[in-house]
Amino acid sequence: MTDQYVVIRDMSAGNDSVGEMWQETKIFPADATLDEVMAWALSEDDDYSKSKRLHSEKRITITRPHS
């Protein structure tokens, strides 16, 4: 195992028939707290959401890759 966690948030804007979908990924050190990870995962700090002011819903995946 590595000393890092990979966190992926699946993003969407709009509704189930019209909208955009994308993924954002961030790598955290293994000693990061769950609070730190979730603060990023649930934030609205992406440029798209800021510029469009759209509601986002996220699915969050946390993995620890094998070396």
C-alpha positions as CSV (number, residue, x, y, z in Angstrom):
1,M,0.0,0.0,0.0
2,T,1.1,3.6,-0.5
3,D,1.2,6.5,1.9
4,Q,-1.6,8.3,0.0
5,Y,-5.3,8.2,-0.5
6,V,-6.9,9.1,-3.8
7,V,-10.2,10.9,-3.5
8,I,-12.5,11.2,-6.5
9,R,-15.7,13.3,-6.5
10,D,-18.2,12.7,-9.3
11,M,-19.7,16.1,-10.0
12,S,-22.9,17.0,-11.9
13,A,-24.7,20.2,-12.6
14,G,-28.3,20.5,-13.9
15,N,-30.8,17.7,-13.7
16,D,-30.9,14.0,-14.7
17,S,-31.7,14.8,-18.4
18,V,-29.8,18.0,-19.0
19,G,-26.5,19.0,-17.5
20,E,-22.8,18.3,-17.3
21,M,-20.9,15.6,-15.5
22,W,-17.2,15.5,-14.6
23,Q,-14.8,14.0,-12.1
24,E,-12.3,15.8,-9.8
25,T,-9.4,14.0,-8.1
26,K,-7.2,14.9,-5.3
27,I,-4.4,13.0,-3.6
28,F,-4.1,13.2,0.2
29,P,-1.3,12.0,2.4
30,A,-2.2,8.9,4.5
31,D,-2.1,11.0,7.7
32,A,-4.9,13.4,6.5
33,T,-7.9,13.4,8.7
34,L,-11.4,12.4,7.4
35,D,-12.5,16.0,8.2
36,E,-9.8,17.3,5.8
37,V,-10.8,14.9,3.1
38,M,-14.5,15.6,3.4
39,A,-14.0,19.3,3.6
40,W,-12.5,19.1,0.1
41,A,-14.9,16.5,-1.2
42,L,-18.0,18.5,-0.2
43,S,-16.7,21.9,-1.1
44,E,-17.8,24.0,-4.1
45,D,-14.4,25.3,-4.9
46,D,-14.3,24.2,-8.6
47,D,-14.3,27.0,-11.2
48,Y,-17.4,25.7,-13.0
49,S,-19.6,25.9,-9.9
50,K,-18.3,29.3,-9.0
51,S,-18.8,30.8,-12.4
52,K,-22.3,29.2,-13.0
53,R,-23.5,29.1,-9.4
54,L,-25.2,25.8,-10.0
55,H,-26.2,23.2,-7.5
56,S,-23.8,20.3,-7.5
57,E,-24.3,16.7,-6.2
58,K,-21.4,14.5,-5.5
59,R,-20.5,10.9,-5.2
60,I,-17.3,10.5,-3.3
61,T,-14.8,7.6,-3.7
62,I,-11.9,7.1,-1.4
63,T,-9.2,4.6,-2.4
64,R,-5.8,3.7,-1.2
65,P,-3.8,2.4,-4.2
66,H,-1.6,-0.6,-4.1
67,S,2.1,0.1,-4.9
